[in-house]
Amino acid sequence: MLLRARIVVPVSQPPIADGFVRVHGNRITAVGKWAEAEHKSEADDLGEVILLPGLVNAHCHLDYTDFVGAIPTPRSFTDWINAIVDLKADVNDTAHCESWLHGAAQCLRHGTTTLGNIETRPDLLPKLWAATPLRMVSFLELIVIRAHSDAAQAVADATDWIVNHKPPRGRAGLSPHAPYTTKPDLLEACAGTGLPMAMHLAESAEEDEMFRQGTGALYERLAAAGREMTDCGSGSPIAHAQRNGVLRKNLLAIHGNYLDDDDLHLLAENQVSLVHCPRSHAYFGHAPFRAEALRAAGVNLCLGTDSLATMRDGDAELSLFDELRVHYEEFPDVSAETLLQRVTTNPARALGMVGQVGELATDAFADLISLPFRGPVEKAIETTVNHTAPPQAVMLDGQWEVPPPLFVKGEQ
Ligand SMILES: [Zn+2]
């Protein structure tokens, strides 16, 4: 299949005016200028569009999609935790699957083709994987709070499951949920597997207080739930993660809303990637996000949607374009090129899929989206990061999931 477009934005190289992408099976086999394309008569001309890689959403909880608008902005993070625990208690398997699939459909419609998702019910996952074309990076959530729970067994069970279950597209890993819902031996066991990991880290002021001071509402709540609290009161959540071996290249740190300079350097030194979720950040009213300091420290920074349970807008959908816009409004000095990398090549690296997703390049998966565009090539990236509507077309694994309205050739 040969696709021609007014502009091709490969991300890993500068935009190409009047470009082409050749697809064979589920892979890209060539990208370049139309004038240099071979076998031109085979082409499908997409016309006045920007053709770019499908977006890579590094963090989501698909199963919370149907909770949109269910939790008004809470007074505190601990209040939100209490509210979500109550909501989850009423969700049966059918409702879980429906919500997950609603979220997957939204991601796809808004141009995400690879998704890093936290999974809470692995028993349902093979069925869900088979029901979406999305390229899934599924992190199995591990929550082990009580002092006497067997953390090593929990990690061994999850690892066994991963060895025996492969998503049709993508990969699986572990998500020790957060420092406050896990124990040091669980973190050490996760780190020992070498699997991809994603962990909520330094998300709230209360988590920060729990680990730095050994006090506060979250500390009290977890102590009451039977957590051994002797690991609190000795440094930041990031320092805690470092002590227990999880700060490493295969870790995606989620949020990082409360980071001091030492934390930034620990993340950078250990090549940890970090995903920022702009709308979730705004919902909680967290401290200003240190995007510029993270970039300057050399941390691989990505954007994610988080779930719809942390959106102010009750009509919100899982759209990375919406996150990009909020992020851009907050950081107007960041270049459009850098912003685009935060939803393409950076999350590809964070999810261990460099060269496979997030760019249009030879041997990458044929995951593409197109946006209507009639302007000059110099405006293509700026237009892309300000885009609002769902993409015009979405291809995943070489298949049109949202077909182009009409190929130009078909109109002749
Ligand atoms: Zn999350």
Residues whose N, C-alpha, C, O or C-beta is under 5 A from the ligand:
A	BS01	ZN	none
